[in-house]
């Protein structure tokens, strides 16, 4: 039988890109750090984000109906840490970084490797989490290509190799 702790230990060996997922709209501006993000299909362009229903951003994401997945670059580890902490002032998270909007109004982080601006099309409840399926309506490619992954319960930069020659 797989225990909850055994599963968590195994998942610590499963590296994933670090993202800050944001929203804005009638329920306010919120955001959190997530590694449970992946592509679903390219027709229509769709990704999914897993959100713990206890996360302080969860209600706002559902009400606003939009989200932006900001894939962090190697030197944005502090932003990840800020968005992963519990806080009495969720808006204080947005004091770090330079934020703008694409199509939906959800905050997009300037300097991210890439930002996917999405409308939430479907939500499925699984255990403690909501799986939010977002149709990508806009993409902003950053100038940086060095990614940030979380593996073994710590951050690791992914440096793009320099061209040969």
C-alpha positions in Angstrom: 0.0 0.0 0.0 1.3 3.5 -0.9 1.2 5.8 2.1 0.8 9.6 2.0 4.4 10.0 3.3 5.8 7.4 0.9 4.1 9.2 -2.0 5.5 12.6 -0.9 9.0 11.1 -0.7 8.7 9.7 -4.2 7.4 13.0 -5.6 10.4 14.8 -4.1 12.4 12.9 -6.8 10.2 14.2 -9.5 11.6 17.5 -10.8 9.3 20.2 -12.1 9.5 23.7 -13.3 8.7 26.4 -10.8 5.8 28.7 -11.7 3.9 31.5 -10.1 0.3 31.3 -11.0 -1.7 34.5 -10.7 -5.3 35.8 -11.1 -7.1 39.1 -11.0 -10.7 40.2 -11.4 -13.8 40.7 -9.2 -12.4 38.5 -6.4 -9.1 40.4 -6.4 -5.5 39.8 -7.2 -3.9 36.6 -5.9 -1.1 34.2 -6.7 0.8 31.2 -5.5 3.8 29.1 -6.4 3.1 25.8 -8.2 5.1 23.0 -9.8 2.0 21.0 -10.7 1.5 22.5 -14.1 1.5 20.7 -17.5 0.4 20.9 -21.0 -2.8 19.1 -21.9 -3.2 19.7 -25.7 -2.3 22.2 -28.4 -5.7 22.2 -30.1 -7.0 24.3 -28.5 -3.9 25.3 -26.5 -4.7 24.1 -23.0 -2.7 23.5 -19.8 -3.7 22.4 -16.3 -2.8 23.7 -12.9 -3.4 21.8 -9.6 -4.4 24.0 -6.7 -4.9 23.0 -3.1 -8.4 24.0 -2.1 -7.0 25.4 1.2 -4.7 27.8 -0.8 -5.7 31.4 -0.2 -5.8 32.0 -4.0 -8.2 29.1 -4.7 -11.5 31.0 -4.2 -10.3 34.0 -6.3 -9.2 31.8 -9.2 -12.6 30.2 -9.3 -14.5 33.5 -9.1 -12.2 35.4 -11.5 -12.2 32.5 -14.0 -8.7 33.5 -15.3 -5.1 32.6 -14.5 -1.6 33.3 -15.7 1.2 30.7 -15.4 4.5 32.5 -15.1 7.5 30.0 -15.6 10.3 31.5 -13.4 13.8 32.0 -14.6 16.8 30.9 -12.6 17.3 34.1 -10.7 13.6 34.5 -9.6 13.8 32.0 -6.7 13.0 34.8 -4.2 9.7 35.5 -6.0 8.9 31.8 -5.8 9.6 31.8 -2.0 7.4 34.9 -1.5 4.4 33.4 -3.3 4.7 30.1 -1.4 4.5 31.7 2.0 1.2 32.1 3.9 0.5 35.8 4.5 -2.2 38.1 5.9 -1.7 40.4 2.9 -1.8 38.5 -0.3 -1.2 41.7 -2.3 2.2 42.1 -0.7 3.4 39.2 -2.8 3.2 41.5 -5.9 5.6 44.0 -4.5 8.4 41.8 -5.8 8.9 41.8 -9.6 7.5 43.9 -12.4 3.9 42.9 -13.3 1.8 43.7 -16.3 -1.2 42.1 -18.0 -1.9 40.3 -21.2 -5.4 39.5 -22.4 -7.3 38.3 -19.3 -6.1 40.8 -16.8 -4.2 38.2 -14.7 -0.8 39.5 -13.7 2.1 38.4 -15.9 5.6 38.6 -14.5 8.1 40.6 -16.5 11.3 38.6 -16.8 9.6 35.2 -16.6 10.9 32.6 -19.1 7.3 32.5 -20.5 3.8 33.5 -19.3 0.7 31.7 -20.3 -2.5 33.8 -20.0 -5.5 31.5 -19.6 -9.3 31.4 -19.2 -10.4 28.6 -16.9 -12.5 26.3 -18.9 -13.1 23.4 -16.5 -12.4 22.5 -12.9 -12.2 18.9 -11.6 -12.0 18.1 -7.9 -9.5 15.4 -6.9 -8.7 14.7 -3.3 -7.5 17.9 -1.6 -7.0 19.7 -5.0 -8.8 21.3 -7.8 -7.4 20.6 -11.3 -8.0 23.8 -13.3 -7.9 23.5 -17.1 -7.0 26.8 -18.7 -7.3 27.6 -22.4 -4.3 29.7 -23.3 -5.4 33.0 -24.9 -2.1 34.8 -24.9 1.6 33.9 -24.5 4.5 36.2 -23.6 8.0 34.9 -24.2 10.6 36.4 -22.0 14.2 37.3 -23.0 15.7 34.8 -20.5 16.0 31.1 -21.1 17.5 29.9 -17.8 14.7 28.0 -16.0 14.2 27.1 -12.3 13.2 23.6 -11.2 12.3 22.1 -7.9 13.9 18.7 -7.2 14.8 17.0 -4.0 13.0 19.7 -1.9 15.3 22.4 -3.2 15.7 24.8 -6.1 18.0 24.1 -9.1 18.8 26.5 -11.9 18.6 25.2 -15.5 21.3 27.0 -17.4 21.0 27.2 -21.1 24.3 26.0 -22.6 26.3 28.5 -24.6 26.4 27.9 -28.4 29.4 26.0 -29.6 32.1 27.9 -31.5 
